[in-house]
Each structure stands twice: as C-alpha cells, then as structure tokens.
Amino acid sequence: MKNVQSLRNAVMVSLFAGTTLVWGGTAFAQEDLQEFALEDMVVTASRVPTQKVDTPADISVITKEEIADQNYASASDALRAIPGVNVLGSGAKGSSMGQDKILLNGDERVLVLVDGRRMNLGSSGNSSADWLPPVNAIERIEVLKGGGSALYGTDAVGGVINVIMKKGSEIGNHVTVKAAGGSWNAEQYAISVSGSNDSGLGLIVSATKERRGEYKFKNANGKSQMLKNSGYDDTGVIVKLDQKVGEDNRIGVNFEHINADGGSPFGFSGFGTTDSHKRISNNVALRYDWNESSDEKGYVQVYKNYQHAHFRSPVASRQSNFTDSTIGIEAQQNFKFSDTDELTAGLEYYKTTVDNNALYTGKRGYFHQTFYSKQSLRKTDGSLLLHGN
C-alpha cells in the first residue's frame, strides 16, 4: 500500500512538474511573439502607422529581408507567395501584353499603391503586376485582403496592395548588382545605388533590364518547336530623392520609367498571335511629410501618372494607341486628442484624361474627389474598441 501511495505521489509530482514546464514554455513563447509584434508596424489598413497586432484587418507584409532571402525576381513573384493573392498571366512573361491581373481572394477590384500613391489606371480602375517597382528598390509590401473601400474608394473592394519604397537617407551608401541568365536567351540585370550625407539628403537610383527570346516547346509529335512572337524586352528605371527638413520633416521626389515590349503568342482579348505591344510609363511624384515621428503626423502629395500603349498588328483593324494620363493630389493629417482617442482626416483628388483611337475619336476625361475621416478609440491596454468613418 505504501508503494502504491509513493507511486501515486511520484505521478502527481511529475504531472505537476510537466504542467509547470508547459505553462512556462507557453508564457515564454507568448512573450517573444508579443515583443516581435511590437516592432511590426503597418500603414495600409488605417492610413497611419499601427502595430500589426492592433490592426483589425487581414494584412500580410513582405519585408526587404524576405525579398532578398527568397531571391524574388520581381514584385509579382513576391506577391504570389502570399496566401490569397493570385497574379494571372498567360503563362509567359510579356505574352499578356504587360497586363497581368492581381486578384485578392478571387476579387480583381484591387487598389495598387506606391508609397500611398494610386497606380490604377484612371480610365478603367485596373492595375497590373508588371507595373510595380523593381524589387531592389522596395522596402516592404503590405497586402490588405478584404474591403478597403471606406478609406480608399471603390477600387479597393477586393483589397489594397501598398508598395513602400526605400529611402536613401535611411539606408546610407549602398550598391547592389545582380545578373542572371537562363534558357531561350533569357537575361536579367539589375543595379541599385543609394547614398546619403550628414545633412539628411538621400538618393536611390535603380535600373533593371530583363529580356528573353522566343522559347521552344515540344509539339504533339515530340519535336522541338519555336513559339513565335513569345519574346519580350523590359527596362525599368527609378530615381528617388529625399531630403530631411528640420528634425522631423521630409520632402521627396520620385520618378519611375518603364519601357516594355512583348508579343502575344496565344492571342489576347481579340488580338492574334502575330500581335505585339509597346508600353511606356512615366510617373513622377512630389511629397512632403511633417511630424514623421509624432502621433500628429501628416503629408501632402502631388503626382502625375502617364501610360501609353501601342498595340501593333499586321492587320490594320487590330492596331491601336492608348494613353492614360492622371494628375492627382492627396493630403492627410492625424490628430491625437488623448492616449485613447485619435482622428485621421484626409482628401484625395485626381483627374484622368484618356485617348483611345480604337474605341472613340478625341480625348475623354473625368475627375474624382474623396474626403475621408477615421476615428479610433482604444482601450488603455492598446486593443481596438471602436472605428468610425
């Protein structure tokens, strides 16, 4: 009986010790997770920097470290790694005529931003993964899955993708060079140069070149065959200059250029397999941020997005020229009333001019304006209690 009692006590002590170890391990893991989350800030869900753990939305983040570790060749490759994100192409880069669609949870009504600046075409509301900045200029990508219309308008019914670019004044002097090659005369080159000085002036210059010849495949007889009109040649350049003004303000200018040339070996939207396209994008933006490290931060930004596409074909009726030019301005200010109450208010206005000789004669234009406000009331433990729009 004594032996039974001793055995029972030993079992109880073991169970108690095991329970203590499990709880201790859980507490330690939770503490580590919480400490990590405090450093993970996002801006897309609420338009102001917010700890990801306090964001009442389904949001994913791809950091520059993840982009480097996974050696993503493009921003679209990085996006494909996020659950719920689909980038639809025709199976060969360039063959979709530079218009790879981005879907979030099956919805193609996705708003694409670069540093908070709207990149969707003003004429159609669409954007493409092919128009995103090169990966060597990206600081991080935030993907908001789910409706974002309350803050961003009807283009964001499916969600928002915000590409946040690096600042030369923050990363210092740095040079990155990349070269790669592959089958079918594929070549890829990229160079990124950044520099800064003691006065807070920073510069980033990024250039990419990617091209490939027509590729081969095996036909039904097992013989190798060239797929006509399947090559492409893409060039991209980004120049970003930013200057700190005083202790907590910054002014920056950004220029983006894309020159894409490719074919359509499978046909595209009524175009034949002998058709091709040439697409040129020139975007410029000027932005001023104030109180960057304060709870009452704000910014104003003016920009112009220009895109021209020439769809070429030996058949005259299939040829067309398309131009979409958008001029926009946006401003935002955050107000902090107390430790638990804050208000974000802003406005956005843009005007688009479209010229498409395949659909109509002359130019068409329209404008869009939005005013928004967002109030957040938080409990003293930091959790979200109320959102108002």
MOUR-V125332 format. One record per run of one state. SS is the DSSP state (helix for helix, strand for strand, loop for the rest). FROM is the first residue (numbers start at 1). TO is the last residue. If there is no record, write none. Layout:
BEGIN
SS;FROM;TO / SS;FROM;TO
END
This chain:
BEGIN
loop;1;1 / helix;2;38 / loop;39;40 / strand;41;42 / loop;43;49 / strand;50;51 / helix;52;54 / loop;55;57 / strand;58;63 / helix;64;70 / loop;71;74 / helix;75;80 / loop;81;84 / strand;85;88 / loop;89;100 / strand;101;104 / loop;105;106 / strand;107;107 / loop;108;109 / strand;110;114 / loop;115;116 / strand;117;118 / loop;119;128 / helix;129;131 / loop;132;134 / helix;135;137 / strand;138;145 / loop;146;148 / helix;149;152 / loop;153;153 / helix;154;156 / loop;157;158 / strand;159;165 / loop;166;167 / helix;168;171 / loop;172;173 / strand;174;182 / loop;183;185 / strand;186;196 / loop;197;200 / strand;201;212 / loop;213;215 / strand;216;218 / loop;219;223 / strand;224;226 / loop;227;231 / strand;232;245 / loop;246;248 / strand;249;263 / loop;264;267 / strand;268;268 / loop;269;270 / strand;271;271 / loop;272;275 / strand;276;290 / loop;291;297 / strand;298;312 / loop;313;315 / helix;316;318 / loop;319;319 / strand;320;336 / loop;337;340 / strand;341;356 / loop;357;362 / strand;363;378 / loop;379;383 / strand;384;388 / loop;389;389
END
